[in-house]
Amino acid sequence: MPAPKAKSSAGNSKGNVERMTLKLSPARQVALALLALLFLGLQVRLWFGEGSLRHVAALKKDVAVLKESNAKLAERNRLMAADVNDLKQGTEAIEEIARKDLGMVRNGETFFLILEQPRGTE
């Protein structure tokens, strides 16, 4: 008869282990609930908060727009630096600006101003 007791006690202990794993102590339940809340909080932040995937995509788009703007401004700065260099080194740029902006002419040149008539007066 001792042999059947060993089998039944082994079967009972196996059943007890299954019941113990399914039933958690209150401290473990609280810990598991806190971990679940923490996980949900991190998920919310990942999808909706600052640093979320949507926020990162918007920042990447802003960076691309700013890089394009910086490229245009760098080209404008390069052209302005070339103009400054021309003004410092030669007189041709100064003469060009004086003719174009100020309407100046050289000695011995004749200036002709051609006026177009408005279209409605023909």
C-alpha positions as CSV (number, residue, x, y, z in Angstrom):
1,M,0.0,0.0,0.0
2,P,2.8,2.5,0.4
3,A,3.4,2.6,-3.4
4,P,-0.1,3.9,-4.1
5,K,0.3,6.7,-1.6
6,A,3.5,7.8,-3.3
7,K,1.7,8.0,-6.6
8,S,-1.3,9.8,-5.2
9,S,1.0,12.2,-3.2
10,A,3.0,12.9,-6.4
11,G,-0.3,13.6,-8.3
12,N,-1.6,15.8,-5.5
13,S,1.7,17.8,-5.3
14,K,1.6,18.3,-9.1
15,G,-2.0,19.6,-8.8
16,N,-1.0,21.8,-5.9
17,V,1.9,23.3,-8.0
18,E,-0.6,24.1,-10.8
19,R,-2.9,25.8,-8.4
20,M,-0.1,27.7,-6.8
21,T,1.1,29.1,-10.1
22,L,-2.3,30.2,-11.2
23,K,-3.1,31.9,-7.8
24,L,-0.8,34.8,-7.2
25,S,-0.1,36.4,-3.8
26,P,-1.5,40.0,-3.4
27,A,2.1,41.4,-3.5
28,R,2.7,39.7,-6.9
29,Q,-0.7,40.9,-8.2
30,V,0.2,44.5,-7.2
31,A,3.7,44.2,-8.8
32,L,2.1,42.7,-12.0
33,A,-0.5,45.5,-12.2
34,L,2.3,48.1,-11.8
35,L,4.3,46.5,-14.5
36,A,1.3,46.4,-16.8
37,L,0.6,50.1,-16.1
38,L,4.2,51.0,-16.7
39,F,4.1,49.1,-20.0
40,L,0.9,50.9,-21.1
41,G,2.4,54.2,-20.1
42,L,5.5,53.6,-22.2
43,Q,3.3,52.5,-25.1
44,V,1.2,55.7,-24.9
45,R,4.4,57.8,-24.9
46,L,5.8,55.8,-27.8
47,W,2.8,56.4,-30.0
48,F,1.5,59.8,-28.8
49,G,3.9,61.7,-26.5
50,E,7.0,63.8,-27.1
51,G,9.6,61.7,-28.8
52,S,6.9,59.5,-30.3
53,L,7.2,58.0,-33.8
54,R,4.8,60.7,-35.2
55,H,6.8,63.5,-33.5
56,V,10.1,62.1,-34.8
57,A,8.7,62.0,-38.4
58,A,7.5,65.6,-38.1
59,L,11.0,66.6,-36.8
60,K,12.7,64.8,-39.7
61,K,10.4,66.7,-42.1
62,D,11.3,70.0,-40.4
63,V,15.0,69.2,-40.7
64,A,14.7,68.5,-44.4
65,V,12.9,71.8,-45.0
66,L,15.5,73.7,-42.9
67,K,18.4,72.0,-44.8
68,E,16.8,73.1,-48.1
69,S,16.5,76.7,-46.8
70,N,20.1,76.6,-45.5
71,A,21.3,75.5,-48.9
72,K,19.5,78.5,-50.6
73,L,20.9,80.9,-48.0
74,A,24.4,79.5,-48.4
75,E,24.2,80.0,-52.2
76,R,23.0,83.6,-51.7
77,N,25.8,84.2,-49.2
78,R,28.3,82.8,-51.8
79,L,27.0,85.2,-54.4
80,M,27.1,88.2,-52.0
81,A,30.7,87.3,-51.0
82,A,31.7,87.2,-54.7
83,D,30.1,90.7,-55.2
84,V,32.0,92.1,-52.2
85,N,35.2,90.6,-53.6
86,D,34.6,92.2,-57.0
87,L,33.9,95.5,-55.4
88,K,37.1,95.4,-53.4
89,Q,39.3,94.3,-56.2
90,G,38.1,95.9,-59.4
91,T,36.4,99.0,-60.8
92,E,34.2,97.1,-63.3
93,A,31.6,96.1,-60.7
94,I,31.5,99.7,-59.3
95,E,31.0,101.1,-62.8
96,E,28.3,98.6,-63.5
97,I,26.4,99.5,-60.4
98,A,26.8,103.2,-61.1
99,R,25.4,102.8,-64.6
100,K,22.6,100.5,-63.7
101,D,21.4,102.0,-60.4
102,L,22.4,105.6,-60.6
103,G,22.1,106.2,-64.4
104,M,25.6,107.5,-64.7
105,V,27.4,107.8,-68.1
106,R,31.1,108.3,-69.0
107,N,32.5,111.4,-70.5
108,G,32.0,111.4,-74.2
109,E,29.0,108.9,-74.1
110,T,25.5,109.9,-75.2
111,F,22.6,108.7,-73.1
112,F,19.4,107.8,-74.9
113,L,16.2,107.2,-73.0
114,I,13.5,105.5,-75.1
115,L,10.0,105.8,-73.6
116,E,7.3,103.4,-74.7
117,Q,3.8,104.8,-75.2
118,P,1.1,103.2,-73.1
119,R,-0.9,100.7,-75.1
120,G,-4.2,102.5,-74.8
121,T,-3.1,105.8,-76.5
122,E,-2.4,104.6,-80.1
